[in-house]
């Protein structure tokens, strides 16, 4: 399916309508996670029980990062057969109010990516209930960064060899890796930030780290530069998802 008109990039209804249209073709069940401020937050899950490892895909946590939300949809619409055969848990837009308003924050003015540890949060609490019942083998969290000078990956795992260099090599034909040596105060090398423990100075718990805390052995947070071409960002996000499933999932399956 062709990309959307640019003026729809911050329309969560248009985004979710395409996910709902895709769902029956891909053997996905669309469910409402919760409803906040009149906005239904939808997630999708493989309809049939699987022995295959569960792949977690999420985006739309920050509403001013539209390229990641539409990039995930772009990947899904061209990989329907993979969705039909695999085992997926997908959160296509966790912050629809923010997407519509083109803001990082949600309807309360809060950054939900600092609240995933909270059972009483109206969005993160229901999310936690779903994750407790479905432990992913790998978690892909898609974002964008206003300050980025290229693509980068925040990898949290206990793998001896980092996965992110190969992933970046596979998805940076349109947008190069971020060359900075420090990104968000973290040491970076060729677009890779890697940790095997949780940073002690967090102001709240981000999605990827809480997902790791809840048993997911590898989480990868991918960022494209939000000031670059929208089409390039969308395609790069889709290429990252393809590469991660192809390259990182086999590694996750061999972790104890």
C-alpha positions in Angstrom: 0.0 0.0 0.0 1.4 3.5 -0.8 2.4 5.8 1.9 -0.1 8.1 3.4 -0.5 11.8 2.4 1.9 13.8 4.6 -1.0 15.7 6.2 -2.3 12.4 7.7 1.0 11.6 9.5 -0.5 12.8 12.8 -3.9 11.2 12.4 -4.2 8.2 14.8 -7.6 7.2 13.3 -6.1 6.8 9.9 -3.2 4.8 11.3 -5.4 2.5 13.3 -7.9 2.1 10.5 -5.1 0.6 8.4 -4.1 -1.7 11.2 -7.7 -2.9 11.6 -7.9 -3.6 7.9 -4.6 -5.5 8.0 -5.5 -7.6 11.1 -7.7 -10.3 9.6 -5.3 -10.7 6.6 -2.5 -11.3 9.0 -4.3 -13.5 11.6 -4.1 -10.8 14.2 -6.7 -10.0 16.8 -7.2 -6.3 17.4 -8.2 -5.5 21.0 -8.6 -2.3 23.0 -6.0 -2.0 25.7 -7.7 0.9 27.4 -9.5 4.2 26.7 -8.2 7.5 28.0 -9.6 10.9 27.3 -11.8 9.5 24.6 -9.0 7.8 22.8 -9.0 4.0 22.4 -5.5 2.5 22.6 -5.4 -0.6 20.4 -3.1 -3.5 20.4 -2.8 -6.6 18.2 -1.8 -10.1 18.9 -1.4 -13.3 16.8 -4.8 -15.0 16.8 -3.7 -18.5 17.3 -1.5 -20.0 20.1 2.1 -20.5 19.0 5.2 -22.4 20.1 7.2 -19.8 18.2 8.9 -17.1 20.2 6.9 -14.0 20.8 8.0 -10.8 19.0 7.1 -7.5 20.7 6.7 -4.5 18.5 5.8 -1.0 19.8 5.7 2.6 18.7 3.7 5.8 19.1 4.8 6.3 22.7 5.8 9.9 21.8 3.4 11.6 19.5 6.0 13.8 17.8 7.7 10.7 16.4 5.3 9.9 13.5 7.9 8.3 11.3 8.3 5.3 13.7 4.5 4.8 13.9 4.0 4.7 10.1 7.3 2.8 9.7 6.0 -0.1 11.7 2.8 -0.1 9.6 4.8 0.0 6.4 6.7 -3.1 7.5 3.5 -4.9 8.5 1.7 -4.2 5.3 4.5 -5.7 3.2 5.1 -8.7 5.6 1.6 -10.0 6.0 2.7 -13.6 5.4 5.4 -13.3 8.1 2.7 -12.0 10.5 0.4 -14.8 9.6 3.0 -17.4 10.4 4.8 -15.8 13.3 3.9 -14.9 16.9 3.5 -11.2 17.5 2.4 -8.7 20.1 2.0 -5.2 18.6 1.3 -1.8 20.1 0.9 0.5 17.1 0.2 3.7 18.9 0.4 3.9 22.7 -0.1 7.7 22.7 -2.8 8.6 20.2 -3.5 12.0 21.8 0.2 12.9 21.5 0.3 11.8 17.8 -2.7 13.9 17.0 -1.3 16.9 18.9 2.3 16.3 17.6 3.6 16.3 21.2 5.9 14.1 23.1 3.5 14.1 26.1 0.1 12.4 26.5 -3.2 14.0 27.2 -2.1 14.8 30.8 1.1 16.5 29.7 3.1 13.4 30.9 5.8 11.4 29.2 4.5 7.8 29.5 8.0 6.6 28.6 8.9 7.3 32.2 5.9 5.5 33.7 6.0 1.9 32.5 6.8 0.7 36.0 3.5 2.0 37.4 0.5 -0.4 37.8 -1.8 2.5 38.5 -1.1 4.5 35.4 -4.1 4.3 33.0 -2.0 3.3 30.0 1.0 1.6 31.5 -1.0 -0.4 34.1 -3.0 -2.3 31.4 0.1 -2.7 29.4 1.9 -4.3 32.3 -1.0 -6.8 32.7 -0.7 -7.9 29.0 3.1 -8.3 29.3 2.9 -10.4 32.5 0.8 -12.8 30.5 3.0 -12.7 27.4 6.8 -12.7 27.8 8.4 -11.7 24.6 11.6 -13.3 23.3 12.7 -9.9 21.8 11.3 -6.4 22.2 11.5 -3.8 19.5 10.6 -0.2 20.6 10.6 2.3 17.7 11.2 6.0 18.3 12.6 9.1 16.7 14.9 11.8 18.1 14.8 15.5 17.3 18.5 15.9 18.1 19.7 12.8 16.2 22.2 13.2 13.4 21.4 9.7 12.0 20.0 6.4 13.2 20.9 4.8 16.5 20.0 1.8 18.6 19.9 1.4 22.4 20.5 -2.3 23.0 19.8 -3.8 26.4 20.8 -7.5 26.7 23.4 -9.8 28.2 24.7 -11.0 24.8 28.4 -11.2 24.6 28.4 -9.8 21.1 26.2 -6.8 20.4 23.6 -7.3 17.8 23.1 -3.6 16.9 26.1 -3.1 14.5 24.7 -5.7 12.1 21.2 -4.3 12.4 22.3 -0.8 11.6 24.4 -2.0 8.7 21.2 -3.6 7.3 18.9 -0.6 7.6 21.1 2.5 7.0 21.0 2.7 3.2 18.8 5.8 3.4 19.9 7.4 6.6 23.4 6.8 8.0 24.2 5.8 11.6 24.5 8.6 14.1 28.2 9.5 14.4 28.0 11.1 17.8 30.1 9.5 20.6 27.7 10.6 23.3 23.9 10.3 22.8 21.5 11.4 25.5 24.4 11.4 27.9 25.3 7.8 27.1 28.5 6.5 25.4 27.8 5.6 21.8 29.9 4.0 19.1 28.8 4.2 15.4 25.1 4.6 16.5 25.2 1.8 19.1 24.5 2.4 22.8 24.8 -0.9 24.7 24.1 -1.9 28.3 23.7 -5.2 30.2 22.4 -3.5 33.4 19.9 -0.8 34.1 21.3 2.8 34.4 21.0 4.0 38.0 20.1 7.6 37.2 16.7 7.1 35.4 14.0 9.6 36.3 11.3 6.9 35.5 11.1 3.6 33.8 11.1 3.5 30.0 9.2 0.9 28.1 12.2 -1.0 26.8 13.8 -1.2 30.2 10.6 -2.3 32.0 10.0 -4.9 29.3 13.5 -6.2 30.1 12.7 -6.2 33.8 9.6 -8.2 33.1 11.6 -11.0 31.5 12.3 -10.0 27.8 15.9 -11.0 27.3 16.7 -8.5 24.5 15.2 -5.1 24.0 16.2 -2.8 21.1 15.2 0.8 21.0 15.6 2.2 17.5 15.7 5.9 16.7 15.6 7.8 13.4 16.2 11.5 13.2 12.9 13.3 13.2 14.2 16.3 11.2 15.1 14.1 8.2 12.8 13.2 5.3 9.5 11.6 6.4 9.6 8.9 3.7 13.2 8.0 4.5 12.4 7.7 8.2 9.4 5.5 7.5 11.3 3.2 5.2 14.3 3.0 7.5 12.1 2.1 10.4 10.5 -0.7 8.4 14.0 -2.0 7.3 15.1 -2.0 10.9 12.1 -4.2 12.0 12.9 -6.6 9.1 16.5 -6.8 10.1 15.9 -7.3 13.8 13.5 -10.2 13.2 15.9 -11.8 10.7 19.1 -11.3 12.7 18.3 -10.7 16.4 15.5 -13.1 17.0 17.7 -16.2 16.4 20.2 -14.9 19.0 17.4 -14.3 21.5 16.3 -17.9 21.2 19.7 -19.1 22.4 19.7 -17.1 25.6 19.2 -19.1 28.8 
